Amino acid sequence: MLRFYRNIALLSLLNIGIFFVILFVIHLFFVQKHWQSDYDVFTIPNNQTYQFIILGTSHSQNFTRFNNQHIVEKILGEHFYNLSQPNAGPLMEKIYLQYFLNKGNRTNTVIYFIDPQVLYTDLDNENYNVLPLYGEVDFPLELLLIQNHISFETQLSYFKAYLSLKWFIKHPRPNEPDTDIYKPNATFDKARLSMMYPSGTNETTFNHYAQTLNDLVLLCHNNHLKLIFILPPTFIKNYPGMDNLKLLLEQYKKKQGIPYYDYSQVLRDTHLYSNIDHLNTAGITVFAQKYMKRLTEYKNSLYNFSGTNYL
């Protein structure tokens, strides 16, 4: 009987060993490179320096997609890394920022393009439903997911997706300019808003993720990073939760001197949007020229964290 249990233990160890060998081989030969993946957080390099990094959702991810990063960097004359991910809330962006720093990378400024909807649902945070779809299983990242209480279901899906055949079918990031033009459609626009707020606009949920956002602010403070909040351009006029978000950002500005810029309504030309809330390549270009250029010219002297009066 003892021999039987010993053989079972050895077989289990052998299977675990084979599993990790498979992961290692995948990492060597199949992990997507930066220019192949639409999900930059899974291609973060080591020990690099950037003038600034971007956090946010797909709204700010578009500063990198469609070959837009080359356009933006040429306009700004600065090199940046984009940690934005589709639907990513403050909890996920805090994890990605910590992961970026843990890999020895350096920057002095974080520009967070923040949207109100990410403070109203766990699907953009603990139960982030985009994470399992892309990227490699990286154990330092996995440890951060565990430490930040990302749901077991999300983490399990992350592993399962990585070992599926679907993962091996590469979908390189689109490198052609986004030339789609937004054509207002009341039915589609209403459906889009419903998708962005699957749990509605609950005040208790907002307050919970406002505290998570405060944890991200503290992470920036502890790493001597200047933080700038930006409300990104949108064609949504009555954006649910926007007033609450503005009040929160006003508190950060008043108590900690963290600047925020409301650019939500500065671009009102449909030709600059691909849909109701995403800029196309023309829109990204105009925004970079008119607004981001202005930020980068004086961001190094904007402010310094001077206190510990956190919300």
KASULQUI-V99202 format. One record per pair of residues at least 12 apart in sequence whose ideal C-beta (glycine too) atoms are under 7 Angstrom apart, sorted by the first residue. I is the first residue (numbers start at 1). J is the second residue. If there is no record, write none. Layout:
BEGIN
i	j
I	J
I	J
END
This chain:
BEGIN
i	j
23	137
27	136
30	168
31	136
32	170
35	173
36	170
36	172
36	173
37	134
37	173
38	65
38	171
38	173
39	85
39	134
39	135
40	64
40	82
40	83
41	83
41	85
41	96
42	134
42	135
42	136
44	99
44	100
44	103
44	105
46	103
46	104
47	104
47	105
48	105
49	106
50	79
50	80
50	81
50	107
51	78
51	79
51	80
51	107
52	78
52	80
52	107
52	109
52	110
52	111
53	80
53	81
53	83
53	100
53	107
53	110
54	80
54	82
54	83
54	84
54	111
54	113
55	83
55	84
55	93
55	97
55	110
55	112
56	84
56	112
56	113
56	114
57	84
57	86
57	87
57	88
57	115
57	118
58	86
58	278
59	113
59	115
59	232
59	277
59	278
60	84
60	113
60	232
61	82
61	84
61	85
61	86
62	278
62	279
62	284
63	82
63	284
64	82
65	173
65	174
66	174
66	176
66	177
66	178
66	281
67	175
67	177
68	281
68	284
69	82
71	284
71	285
72	284
72	288
72	292
75	288
75	289
75	293
76	288
76	292
76	293
76	296
78	296
83	96
83	97
83	100
84	113
85	130
86	130
87	124
87	130
88	124
88	128
89	118
89	119
89	124
89	125
89	209
90	118
90	209
90	212
90	213
90	216
91	125
91	126
91	148
91	212
92	125
92	128
93	216
94	212
94	215
94	216
94	219
95	144
95	145
95	148
97	110
97	216
97	219
98	144
98	219
99	140
99	141
99	144
101	223
102	140
107	225
108	225
108	226
109	225
109	226
109	228
109	299
110	220
110	225
110	227
111	228
111	230
112	227
112	228
112	229
112	230
113	230
113	232
114	229
114	231
114	245
115	232
116	239
116	240
116	241
116	242
116	244
116	245
117	196
117	197
117	241
119	206
119	209
119	210
119	241
119	245
120	197
120	199
120	201
120	202
120	205
120	206
120	241
121	198
121	199
123	198
125	209
125	212
126	149
126	150
126	151
127	151
127	154
128	150
128	154
131	154
131	158
132	154
132	157
132	158
132	161
133	161
136	162
137	158
137	159
137	162
177	281
178	274
178	280
178	281
179	280
179	281
180	274
180	280
181	270
181	271
181	280
182	235
182	270
182	273
182	274
182	275
182	276
189	276
192	276
193	240
197	240
201	240
201	241
206	241
206	244
210	248
214	310
214	311
217	252
217	310
218	310
221	305
226	299
226	302
226	303
227	258
228	259
228	295
228	299
228	302
229	249
229	258
229	260
230	260
230	261
230	263
231	262
231	263
231	264
232	263
232	264
233	263
233	264
233	266
233	267
233	279
233	283
233	287
234	264
234	277
235	273
235	276
235	277
236	276
236	277
239	264
246	262
251	311
255	309
255	311
256	305
256	307
256	309
257	303
257	306
259	302
259	303
263	291
266	291
267	283
267	286
267	287
272	286
END
